[in-house]
Protein backbone atom coordinates (compact mmCIF):
# COMPACT_ATOMS: atom_id res chain seq x y z
CA UNK A 1 0.00 0.00 0.00
CA UNK A 2 2.89 2.32 0.70
CA UNK A 3 4.13 1.97 -2.88
CA UNK A 4 0.68 2.83 -4.25
CA UNK A 5 0.49 5.81 -1.91
CA UNK A 6 3.92 7.05 -2.97
CA UNK A 7 3.24 6.50 -6.68
CA UNK A 8 -0.37 7.65 -7.03
CA UNK A 9 -1.56 9.46 -3.90
CA UNK A 10 1.40 11.53 -2.70
CA UNK A 11 0.51 14.47 -4.96
CA UNK A 12 -2.97 14.69 -3.41
CA UNK A 13 -1.63 14.51 0.17
CA UNK A 14 1.61 16.50 -0.05
CA UNK A 15 1.70 17.59 3.60
CA UNK A 16 0.76 14.17 5.00
CA UNK A 17 2.97 11.21 5.61
CA UNK A 18 1.84 7.69 4.76
CA UNK A 19 1.11 6.94 8.43
CA UNK A 20 -1.06 10.05 8.77
CA UNK A 21 -2.96 9.25 5.58
CA UNK A 22 -3.62 5.64 6.64
CA UNK A 23 -4.83 6.82 10.05
CA UNK A 24 -7.76 8.48 8.25
CA UNK A 25 -10.40 5.72 7.82
CA UNK A 26 -11.66 6.95 4.44
CA UNK A 27 -8.18 7.26 2.91
CA UNK A 28 -7.23 3.86 4.33
CA UNK A 29 -10.31 2.23 2.77
CA UNK A 30 -9.71 3.89 -0.59
CA UNK A 31 -6.08 2.74 -0.61
CA UNK A 32 -7.18 -0.82 0.21
CA UNK A 33 -9.66 -0.80 -2.65
CA UNK A 34 -7.04 0.57 -5.03
CA UNK A 35 -4.59 -2.19 -4.10
CA UNK A 36 -7.27 -4.87 -4.43
CA UNK A 37 -8.22 -3.74 -7.92
CA UNK A 38 -4.72 -3.38 -9.35
CA UNK A 39 -4.14 -5.65 -12.32
CA UNK A 40 -2.21 -8.81 -11.52
CA UNK A 41 1.39 -8.97 -12.70
CA UNK A 42 1.80 -10.98 -15.88
CA UNK A 43 2.68 -14.61 -15.36
CA UNK A 44 5.64 -15.94 -17.31
CA UNK A 45 4.69 -18.16 -20.21
CA UNK A 46 5.90 -21.71 -20.39
CA UNK A 47 8.33 -22.38 -23.22
CA UNK A 48 6.77 -24.28 -26.08
CA UNK A 49 8.02 -27.78 -26.83
CA UNK A 50 9.70 -28.29 -30.16
CA UNK A 51 8.00 -30.94 -32.20
C-alpha positions in Angstrom: 0.0 0.0 0.0 2.9 2.3 0.7 4.1 2.0 -2.9 0.7 2.8 -4.2 0.5 5.8 -1.9 3.9 7.1 -3.0 3.2 6.5 -6.7 -0.4 7.7 -7.0 -1.6 9.5 -3.9 1.4 11.5 -2.7 0.5 14.5 -5.0 -3.0 14.7 -3.4 -1.6 14.5 0.2 1.6 16.5 0.0 1.7 17.6 3.6 0.8 14.2 5.0 3.0 11.2 5.6 1.8 7.7 4.8 1.1 6.9 8.4 -1.1 10.1 8.8 -3.0 9.2 5.6 -3.6 5.6 6.6 -4.8 6.8 10.1 -7.8 8.5 8.3 -10.4 5.7 7.8 -11.7 6.9 4.4 -8.2 7.3 2.9 -7.2 3.9 4.3 -10.3 2.2 2.8 -9.7 3.9 -0.6 -6.1 2.7 -0.6 -7.2 -0.8 0.2 -9.7 -0.8 -2.7 -7.0 0.6 -5.0 -4.6 -2.2 -4.1 -7.3 -4.9 -4.4 -8.2 -3.7 -7.9 -4.7 -3.4 -9.3 -4.1 -5.7 -12.3 -2.2 -8.8 -11.5 1.4 -9.0 -12.7 1.8 -11.0 -15.9 2.7 -14.6 -15.4 5.6 -15.9 -17.3 4.7 -18.2 -20.2 5.9 -21.7 -20.4 8.3 -22.4 -23.2 6.8 -24.3 -26.1 8.0 -27.8 -26.8 9.7 -28.3 -30.2 8.0 -30.9 -32.2 
